[in-house]
Amino acid sequence: MEFVLALDQGTTSSRAILFDHQGQTQTVAQKEFEQIYPEPGWVEHDPDEIWSTQMGTVSEALSRADVEARQLAAIGITNQRETTIVWDRKTGTPIHNAIVWQDRRTSGLCDDLKDAGHLGLFQEKTGLIIDAYFSGTKLKWILDHVDGARARAEKGDLAFGTVDSWLVWRMTDGQQHITDATNASRTMLYNIHEGRWDPALLDILDIPEAVLPDVCDSSAVYGHTRVGPFDSQVPISGIAGDQQAALFGQMCTTPGLGKNTYGTGAFMLQNTGEKAVTSEHNLLTTIGYQLDGTTYYALEGSIFIAGAVVQWLRDELQIIRDSAQVEALARQVDSNGGVYFVPAFTGLGAPYWDQYARGTIAGLTRGANQGHLARAAIESMAYQVADVIDAMEADSGIETTELRADGGAAANDLLLQFQSDILDIPVVRPQILETTALGAAYLAGLAVDFWDSQAEIQSQWELEQMFTPSMPPDRVDELRAGWSKALARARAWEDSDATTASTSADAGASSSP
């Protein structure tokens, strides 16, 4: 067996990446899919389109590399994490569109849970805060709003899963209904200390355990392909949520090491080893990965909108034709010109957790132009990461001395240099930016002995470029103060009562959407 295939199912596209034994990328295939916005603050995907685009990328990748399925040692899956799919076990038909992690329709329900005094219980058991971001309230919404869904769920006729579960179910022709510990830890239903679905939390959200998948290690043979573009059965042997996969792909396997992935959102994770560190600064405690029954934890700061702000410039304002042009546009000006962009399109994640913040552009003058807006958009990613790192250092007591960067937006030199400047630490970009997919590949390959050990994998990590700080400290202070002012204007923009009313006209008596 010569290759490992990684399926990278993201928020805006499905990708398939083929890796050789040296961890080198052989080919990449990518297909975007539709973003569905039924109402303000709602974001959905078509699960069948997720499946078709993902299998389409597999066909393209194998064809382009002239590789047959029999040459694949294993398949690894990494995925957008909290996105929620419910389907019929007999037919495999989804009963509703996938509700995407960015979706805010359950903000009202989350407020109700907090008002009922459940915040501490959920954080203690799951490491998460109560927020519409996570899967639990999305699942409840589907069961409450699709005709007959709850009764079918209680009878065991329906299956819930995050996107990894959906893909495994489809590829194994319904033989395996599973997820891994990292994805389970993002549902707001899984006890990360006991390693099981938590009965008390299921009871609070009125979710039947019969709909839930079995939870497995992040590296194990779960089953073999039975359908799709495979001319022989291939073991499916690695699963991790996208950010945890990137943590593993960056080989942040020692406590204290961390990475930031600049994707649609931005996600900072710091390995805390076998100890689950409870955050006092609004970060998440999550499962980093699980190997051979041993759970390794991480602190996480989740930023909802990072690279998506560039997509917004492209798709909505149409000031660039493709995302790669944003850096050149931003370099047309030598500063942000006093312009700050807070991309709170779907609220703010860590460390603010403001469901009712909204996107704000502040500091505009008559002289502001497209270049200033592009620069402000790029800088917004770095400011949010800096705020998360401040919180992470306060929680862990570990000073960040280096930031490992990956994800699509990490190809932007202007972003990484600015990130280094405002953090006053080196920012390191590895040779392979596909660290999310690479992490999934590593997990899959370890399960089938394609790689012998983590030590062998560690030796493959290579530096591409290091960005070092060059900005005067007083300028850094000035810029971060401006960001704080803009942030304050974006916070609590939406009235919670008005939002709940507008999105819950058909809500049941027990919940708001």
C-alpha positions in Angstrom: 0.0 0.0 0.0 1.5 3.3 -1.1 -0.8 6.1 0.0 -3.3 7.3 2.6 -6.3 9.3 1.5 -7.6 12.1 3.7 -11.2 13.4 3.3 -11.3 17.0 4.5 -14.9 17.9 4.7 -15.0 21.6 5.5 -17.6 24.4 5.9 -17.5 25.7 2.3 -15.9 22.8 0.4 -15.2 19.1 0.3 -11.6 18.1 -0.4 -9.6 14.9 -0.9 -5.9 14.8 -0.4 -3.6 12.0 -1.2 -0.4 11.6 1.0 2.6 9.3 0.5 4.7 7.7 3.2 6.8 10.8 3.7 3.7 12.8 4.5 4.0 14.7 1.2 0.9 15.8 -0.7 0.5 13.9 -4.0 -2.7 15.5 -5.2 -5.6 17.7 -3.9 -9.1 17.8 -5.3 -11.7 20.3 -4.1 -15.4 21.1 -4.7 -17.3 23.9 -3.2 -21.0 23.4 -2.2 -23.9 25.7 -1.6 -24.3 27.7 1.6 -28.0 27.9 2.5 -29.3 30.9 4.5 -33.1 30.3 5.1 -33.3 33.2 7.6 -31.0 35.8 9.1 -28.5 34.0 11.4 -29.4 30.5 10.0 -26.9 28.5 8.0 -27.6 25.1 6.4 -26.0 22.6 4.1 -27.5 19.9 2.0 -26.2 16.6 3.4 -26.5 14.8 0.1 -24.4 17.6 -1.6 -21.8 17.1 1.2 -21.7 13.4 0.2 -21.7 13.9 -3.5 -19.0 16.6 -3.5 -16.9 14.6 -1.1 -17.0 11.4 -3.3 -16.5 13.6 -6.4 -13.2 14.9 -4.9 -12.2 11.3 -4.2 -12.7 10.3 -7.8 -10.9 13.3 -9.0 -7.9 12.9 -6.7 -7.5 9.2 -7.5 -7.8 9.8 -11.2 -5.4 12.8 -11.2 -2.8 10.8 -9.4 -3.5 7.6 -11.5 -4.0 5.7 -8.2 -6.4 2.8 -7.6 -8.2 2.1 -4.4 -6.1 -1.1 -3.9 -3.1 1.2 -3.5 -4.7 2.9 -0.5 -3.6 1.8 2.9 -6.3 3.7 4.7 -8.8 6.6 4.7 -8.8 9.3 7.3 -11.7 11.7 7.8 -11.6 15.2 9.2 -14.6 17.4 9.3 -16.4 20.6 10.2 -17.3 19.6 13.8 -20.5 20.8 15.3 -22.6 20.7 12.1 -25.6 18.5 12.8 -27.3 15.9 10.5 -30.2 13.6 11.3 -31.2 10.8 8.9 -33.5 7.8 8.6 -31.7 4.6 9.5 -33.6 2.5 7.0 -33.5 4.8 4.0 -30.4 6.9 4.7 -32.4 10.0 3.8 -31.7 13.1 5.9 -34.9 14.5 7.5 -33.6 18.1 7.4 -30.8 20.1 6.0 -27.6 19.9 8.0 -27.6 22.8 10.6 -24.1 24.3 10.4 -21.9 25.2 13.3 -22.3 28.9 12.4 -26.1 28.7 12.8 -27.6 30.9 15.6 -31.2 29.7 15.5 -30.9 28.1 19.0 -29.6 31.2 20.7 -32.9 31.6 22.5 -32.8 28.1 23.8 -29.3 28.6 25.0 -30.4 31.6 26.9 -33.2 29.5 28.5 -30.7 26.9 29.6 -28.5 29.5 31.2 -31.5 31.1 32.9 -32.4 27.7 34.3 -29.0 27.5 36.0 -27.4 24.8 33.7 -24.3 26.7 32.7 -22.0 25.2 35.3 -23.3 21.6 34.8 -22.6 21.7 31.1 -19.2 23.2 31.5 -18.2 20.7 34.2 -19.3 17.7 32.2 -18.4 18.7 28.6 -15.8 21.4 28.9 -18.0 23.6 26.8 -20.1 26.7 27.5 -23.8 26.7 26.5 -23.9 28.2 23.1 -25.8 27.7 19.8 -22.4 26.8 18.2 -22.6 23.2 19.5 -24.6 20.3 18.2 -26.8 19.5 21.2 -29.3 22.4 20.8 -29.3 22.0 17.0 -30.3 18.3 17.4 -33.0 19.3 19.8 -34.3 21.9 17.3 -34.6 19.3 14.5 -36.4 16.8 16.8 -38.8 19.6 17.9 -39.5 21.1 14.5 -39.6 18.2 12.0 -43.0 16.5 12.0 -42.8 13.2 13.8 -39.1 13.3 14.3 -39.1 13.0 18.1 -41.3 9.9 18.1 -39.2 8.3 15.4 -36.0 9.1 17.3 -37.4 7.5 20.5 -38.2 4.4 18.5 -34.6 4.2 17.2 -35.6 5.0 13.6 -33.3 8.0 13.3 -29.6 8.6 13.5 -27.8 11.7 14.5 -24.2 12.5 13.6 -21.7 15.1 12.9 -20.4 15.1 9.4 -17.8 12.4 10.1 -20.6 10.0 11.2 -22.6 10.8 8.0 -19.7 10.1 5.7 -18.8 6.8 7.5 -22.4 5.7 7.4 -22.6 6.4 3.7 -19.2 4.8 2.8 -20.0 1.7 4.8 -23.5 1.5 3.4 -25.1 1.9 6.8 -22.9 -0.6 8.5 -21.3 1.8 11.0 -22.9 4.5 13.0 -19.9 5.9 14.9 -18.0 9.0 15.7 -14.7 9.7 17.4 -14.1 11.2 20.8 -13.0 14.6 19.4 -16.2 15.1 17.5 -18.3 13.7 20.4 -16.7 16.3 22.7 -18.2 19.1 20.5 -21.8 18.1 20.9 -22.5 19.5 24.4 -23.8 16.0 25.2 -20.6 14.0 25.9 -19.0 13.7 29.3 -15.3 14.2 28.4 -14.1 12.9 31.8 -16.1 9.7 31.9 -16.0 9.1 28.1 -19.7 8.6 27.5 -22.9 10.3 26.5 -24.2 12.0 29.6 -27.6 10.9 30.8 -28.3 14.1 32.7 -27.5 16.3 29.7 -29.6 14.2 27.4 -32.4 14.5 29.8 -32.2 18.3 30.0 -32.2 18.6 26.2 -34.8 15.8 25.8 -32.6 13.8 23.4 -33.1 10.0 23.1 -29.8 8.1 23.4 -31.0 5.8 20.6 -30.1 8.5 18.0 -26.5 8.8 19.1 -23.5 7.1 17.5 -20.9 4.9 19.2 -17.8 6.8 20.3 -14.4 5.4 19.2 -10.7 6.2 19.4 -9.4 8.8 16.9 -7.2 6.1 15.3 -8.7 2.6 14.8 -10.2 0.6 12.0 -13.9 1.4 12.1 -15.0 -0.4 8.9 -14.3 -0.6 5.2 -15.7 1.2 2.1 -18.6 -0.6 0.5 -19.9 2.2 -1.8 -18.5 5.2 -3.5 -15.8 5.5 -6.1 -13.7 2.6 -4.7 -13.0 -0.5 -6.7 -11.9 -2.4 -3.6 -12.6 -2.2 0.1 -10.4 0.3 1.9 -10.1 0.6 5.7 -11.5 3.7 7.3 -9.2 4.1 10.2 -8.8 7.7 11.4 -11.3 10.4 12.4 -10.8 13.7 14.1 -12.6 17.0 14.1 -10.8 19.5 11.9 -9.1 21.5 14.6 -8.0 18.5 16.5 -6.7 16.9 13.3 -4.6 20.1 12.7 -3.3 19.8 16.3 -2.1 16.3 15.5 -0.9 17.2 12.0 1.2 20.0 13.5 2.6 17.4 15.9 1.6 19.4 19.0 1.6 16.2 21.0 3.5 17.6 24.0 1.7 19.5 26.7 2.1 23.3 26.1 2.4 23.1 22.4 -0.3 24.8 20.4 -1.4 25.8 16.9 -3.8 28.1 15.2 -5.7 27.2 12.1 -6.8 30.0 9.9 -9.7 28.5 8.0 -13.3 29.7 7.6 -13.1 30.3 11.3 -9.9 30.4 13.3 -9.1 27.9 16.0 -6.3 28.0 18.6 -5.6 24.7 20.4 -3.1 24.1 23.2 -2.3 20.5 24.2 -2.7 20.0 28.0 -1.8 16.3 28.0 -4.0 13.8 30.0 -5.3 16.6 32.2 -8.5 18.5 31.3 -7.8 22.1 32.3 -10.9 24.0 33.2 -10.9 27.5 31.7 -11.5 30.6 33.8 -11.3 32.9 30.8 -14.0 31.7 28.5 -12.1 29.1 26.6 -13.2 25.6 25.9 -11.8 22.4 27.4 -12.0 19.7 24.7 -10.6 16.4 23.7 -7.5 16.8 21.5 -7.3 13.2 20.4 -7.8 9.7 21.8 -5.4 6.9 21.1 -5.5 3.3 22.5 -8.2 4.3 25.0 -6.1 7.2 26.4 -7.7 10.7 26.1 -5.5 13.7 25.5 -7.1 17.1 26.2 -6.7 20.6 24.9 -7.7 24.2 25.6 -9.4 25.8 22.6 -10.3 29.2 21.5 -12.9 29.1 18.8 -13.2 32.1 16.4 -16.3 31.9 14.3 -15.3 34.1 11.4 -11.7 34.3 10.0 -11.2 33.4 6.4 -14.9 33.7 5.9 -14.5 37.5 6.1 -12.4 37.3 2.9 -15.1 35.2 1.2 -17.5 38.0 2.2 -15.4 40.6 0.5 -15.3 38.3 -2.6 -18.9 37.2 -2.7 -20.9 40.0 -1.3 -18.9 43.2 -1.8 -17.2 41.7 -4.9 -14.0 43.8 -4.4 -11.9 40.8 -5.2 -12.4 38.0 -7.7 -10.8 35.3 -5.6 -9.6 35.1 -2.0 -5.9 35.0 -3.0 -6.2 38.6 -4.3 -7.0 40.1 -0.8 -3.3 40.3 0.2 -2.3 42.3 -2.9 -5.3 44.6 -2.4 -4.4 45.2 1.3 -0.8 46.0 0.3 -1.9 48.9 -1.7 -2.1 50.9 1.6 0.6 51.0 4.2 -1.8 50.8 7.2 -5.4 50.3 8.1 -6.0 54.0 7.9 -7.9 53.8 11.3 -10.4 51.3 9.9 -11.3 48.3 12.0 -13.5 45.4 10.9 -15.2 43.2 13.5 -16.5 40.2 11.5 -19.2 39.1 14.0 -21.6 37.9 11.3 -22.7 35.0 13.5 -21.9 36.5 16.9 -18.5 36.2 18.6 -16.8 33.1 19.9 -14.0 32.9 22.4 -13.2 34.7 24.6 -16.3 36.9 24.3 -19.1 34.4 23.6 -21.5 37.1 22.6 -24.4 35.5 20.6 -25.8 38.9 19.8 -22.7 40.7 18.5 -22.9 41.6 14.8 -20.4 42.6 12.1 -19.1 46.2 12.4 -16.8 48.3 10.3 -15.6 51.3 12.4 -13.3 54.2 11.8 -14.3 55.0 8.2 -13.4 58.4 6.7 -13.8 59.8 3.3 -10.3 58.7 2.5 -11.0 55.0 3.3 -10.8 52.8 0.3 -10.9 49.1 -0.7 -7.3 48.6 0.4 -8.1 49.8 3.9 -11.1 47.5 4.1 -9.1 44.5 2.8 -6.3 45.3 5.4 -8.8 45.6 8.2 -10.4 42.3 7.2 -7.0 40.6 7.3 -6.1 42.3 10.6 -9.4 41.2 12.2 -8.2 37.6 12.1 -5.0 38.4 14.0 -6.7 40.6 16.6 -9.1 37.8 17.5 -6.3 35.2 17.7 -4.4 37.6 20.0 -7.4 37.9 22.4 -7.6 34.1 22.5 -3.9 33.7 23.3 -4.1 36.2 26.1 -6.9 34.1 27.6 -5.1 30.9 27.0 -1.9 32.1 28.8 -4.0 33.2 31.7 -5.7 29.7 32.0 -2.7 27.5 31.4 0.0 29.6 33.1 2.2 28.8 30.1 3.6 31.7 28.1 3.3 31.3 24.3 6.7 31.5 22.8 5.9 30.4 19.3 2.7 30.0 17.2 2.4 27.3 14.6 0.1 28.4 11.9 -1.8 26.4 9.3 -5.0 26.5 7.2 -5.8 28.2 3.9 -5.4 31.8 5.1 -1.9 31.0 6.6 -0.6 31.3 3.0 -1.1 35.1 3.5 2.3 36.6 4.4 0.7 39.9 5.5 -1.5 38.2 7.9 1.2 36.1 9.6 3.6 39.0 9.8 0.9 41.2 11.4 0.1 38.3 13.8 3.7 38.1 14.8 3.9 41.8 15.3 0.9 42.2 17.6 1.8 39.0 19.6 5.5 39.9 19.8 6.4 36.2 19.1 7.6 34.3 16.1 4.8 32.8 13.9 5.9 29.6 12.2 4.4 28.3 8.9 5.2 24.6 8.1 6.2 23.3 4.7 2.8 21.5 4.4 -0.2 23.8 5.1 -2.6 20.9 4.7 -2.1 20.0 8.4 -5.8 19.3 9.0 -5.9 16.7 6.3 -2.4 15.5 7.2 -3.5 14.9 10.8 -6.4 12.8 9.6 -4.0 10.9 7.4 -1.5 10.3 10.2 -4.3 9.0 12.5 -5.5 6.6 9.8 -2.0 5.5 8.9 -1.0 4.7 12.5 -4.0 2.4 12.9 -2.9 0.2 10.0 0.9 0.5 10.6 1.5 2.6 7.6 3.5 4.7 10.0 5.2 2.9 12.9 5.0 5.6 15.5 4.4 9.2 16.4 8.2 9.6 16.5 8.4 8.7 12.8 5.7 11.2 12.0 7.4 13.9 14.1 10.5 13.6 12.0 8.5 14.6 8.9 7.6 18.1 10.2 9.4 20.8 8.2 9.6 24.6 8.5 8.6 26.7 5.5 8.9 30.2 6.9 9.2 32.0 10.2 7.7 35.5 10.8 9.4 37.5 13.5 8.1 40.7 15.2 9.1 44.1 13.8 6.5 46.6 15.0 7.3 49.1 17.7 5.5 48.3 21.0 3.7 51.7 21.2 2.2 51.0 17.7 1.0 47.6 18.8 -0.7 49.1 21.9 -2.3 51.8 19.7 -3.7 49.2 17.2 -5.0 46.9 19.9 -6.7 49.8 21.7 -8.5 50.7 18.4 -9.6 47.0 18.0 -11.0 47.1 21.6 -13.0 50.2 20.8 -14.4 48.6 17.6 -15.1 45.4 19.4 -17.1 47.3 22.1 -19.4 48.7 19.4 -20.1 45.3 17.9 -21.0 43.7 21.2 -24.6 43.0 22.1 -25.7 44.7 18.9 -28.8 42.5 18.4 -31.5 42.6 21.0 -31.9 39.1 22.5 -35.6 39.4 22.9 -36.1 40.6 19.3 -33.8 37.8 18.0 -35.7 35.1 19.9 -39.0 36.4 18.7 -38.0 36.6 15.0 -36.6 33.0 15.0 -39.1 31.2 17.2 -42.6 31.9 15.7 -43.1 28.2 15.4 -41.2 27.0 18.4 -42.7 24.4 20.7 -43.7 25.2 24.2 -40.5 23.7 25.6 -37.9 25.5 23.6 -36.9 28.4 21.4 -35.0 27.7 18.2 
